[in-house]
Amino acid sequence: MFGQLYDRALGGERCWVRHDDGRVGRLPVGSWLGGRSADTVFDEAIVALCEGPTIDLGCGPGRLVAHLIERGVPALGVDVSATAIDLARRSGAPALRRDVFDPLPGTGRWQTVLLADGNVGLGGDPERILRRAGELLRRGGRCIAEFDSATTGINVSWVRLESQETIGPWFRWASVGIDCVPALAARVGLAVADVHPIGQRVVASLVTR
């Protein structure tokens, strides 16, 4: 989806994201990589919500998986980017290069599925990604998913990555407001157990029904 520009951004090239309505936003690579640019309060809080074996869908460079491993929590990251997976493994995070909708190990046996950094909007279809989370969870498991505190409803748009040298292809992405989560979760067999504001961000715990 992100392709080569995403890999190059992780390698240090300055890139940004353009929306189909003309808006241009920062690509938060520093936050994904961790270190001084990371939202450490958020990272610590969301990791603390993960219980038991955890799979991070769209893990990027694996910072959250690495934190879980440091805490002694069994965890696995999944991402399509070869560069992201290489960075994750270098940081000590077990990670698998694969599309999140492809066959994955432990399907139906994970205690926690993690969807952070907007990954509930993957492919512009939050219902599909949350249904996938439900498939991966064991009975009594939960999906820890971040939603957009500044969005109302579901906003689906086309976006692309750009740099000074390259313009990437358009792809669909969704921003999902916390207001629509109960109805969205119910459509995929999940239910909202808790909502956790973390600074300016918001996370919901969704449990299997």
N, C-alpha and C positions, 0 to 999 in steps of 0.2 A: 504493500500500500504506500508507505512512505518512500521506499526504494532507496536509491543511491544518495539522494540529498540528506535523508535521515541519517544514514551511515556517516556521511561526511560531516554533518552537524555534530555528531557524537565525537568525531575526530578533531573538532575544533573550528570548522568552517562556520562563519557567521551566516545563519539562515533565519528566515522568518516565515510566518504562516499568513497567507492571504485568503480571505473569504470571498465568496462570489458576489457579495454586495459591496465589495471594495475595501472593507476593513482590513487592516494589516496589524498583526499582533506578534508579540515576542514568542519565540520558541524557547521554552524554559529548560534548555539543555543543562544549565548549571544545576538546577534543582534535581533533574533526573540523575545526574552523575553523583550527587551528594557533595560533601565538602562544605565550604563556606557559603555556597549559594543555596544550599538545601534548606527546606522548611523543617528544621529539626524538631520543632514542637509537634508539627503534624506527623512526621515520620514516627516519632516515638509513640504518639497516641494511637495511630492506626495499627502499628505493630502490636501494641499491647492488647488490641481487640481480637487478635488472631489467636485461636486456641487449637491445639492439636495439629496434625499434618495439614499444611497450607500450600495451595497452589496459586501463584500470582500470574494472572492472565495479562499479557502485554507488559512484561516485567521490565522492558528496556534494559539499562545497564545493571539491573539487579540490586539496587541499593536496599530495597525493602526485604528482599530475600536474604541478603547478607546480614541485615539486622536480626532477622528471625533465626538464622543459623547461630549467630552470636549468642542469642538467648536460649539456645538449645531446643528450638522448635524445628521439627523436620519440615523442610520447605523446598519447593521447586518453582523456578521461573520458566515461563514460556513466552517466546517472542519470535517474530519472523526475521528479524535483522541479525545477520551474521556478526556485525560489529558489536551490537548490543550484547549478544550472547558471549562473545569473546571477552568483553569488558566485565560482564557478570561473573564469569568463571574466574577471571583474574582476581576479582574481589573476594573469592571464596564462596560465591553463590552458585549452587547447582542450577543449571539452566539448560533448556532444551530448545533448539531452533525448530519451530513448528508453528503452523497456523493454529490458533486456538480452537478452530472448529474441526481440525483433523483429529484422528484417534490419539488419545493422551493416556499415559499411564495412570492407574488408580481411579479410572472413571467409576463414579458411584461410591467411592471410599474416602474422599477427602473430607476432613472436618471443617476446613475453611477454604473458601474461594475468595481471593482478593482482587478487587477491581479499583485501582487507584489512578490518579492523574488523568481523569477524564475517560478512562478506558471503557466505561459503560456506554460511551458513544461510538465504539468501534463499528465501522461500516455504516454508520448512520442508522443503526437498527438496535436500539437498546433492548427491545423485547427479545431479539434473537440472542444477544450476549447474555442476558439474564437467564434465559431458558437454558443456555449452554452451562451456565454456572450451576443451575439446579441439577443438570445431568451429572455433573462431576461430584456433587455433594453426596455424602452418605446420609442416611436417615438421622435427623437431629442436628445436621450440620448447618452452617450459616455462611452467607455471602456478605462480606464486608465491602461495601461499594461506596465510592465517593460520587456525590452529585454536585451540580452547579448551584451555588448559593445565590447567584445573581440572575438565574434564568427562571422563568415561569413556564410550566408545561415542557414540551419537547420541541426543540428547535433544530431541525435537520437542514444542513446546508452543504454546499460543495466548497472544499478548501484545497489549497495546494501549498507546497513548500517552495520557497524561492531563496536564491542567494545572488550575489553580484554576478556570478558566472552562469547560473543555471536556473531554469524554471521547470519545476516538476509537474507531473500530471495532476489533474483534478481528481479528488476522491470524496466520498460522502462521509460526513461526521455529524454527530448529534451532541447537543448540550441538553442535559436533562435536569429540570428543576426538582427540588425535593418535594414540591407540592403534589406532583403527579405520581410519586413513588408507590403509595398504597395500591392504586388501581393498576399500575404497571406490573407490580410484583404479583398481584392476584391473577393476572392473565397468564403468568408462567408458573403458577403453583407455589409461589413464595408468599411470605407475609412479613410485614415490618414489625420487628421486635423492639428496636430502639433507634433513635436518631441522635447523633453525636455531633454537635457543633464543635469545631476545632479551630479556634481563631476565626479567620474569615472563610473557612472551608467547612463543609458538612459531609458527614458519612452516615450511612444507614446500615444497620444490621438486619439482614433479611434471612428468615429461617424457612426451612422446608415445611410444607404443610402435610 
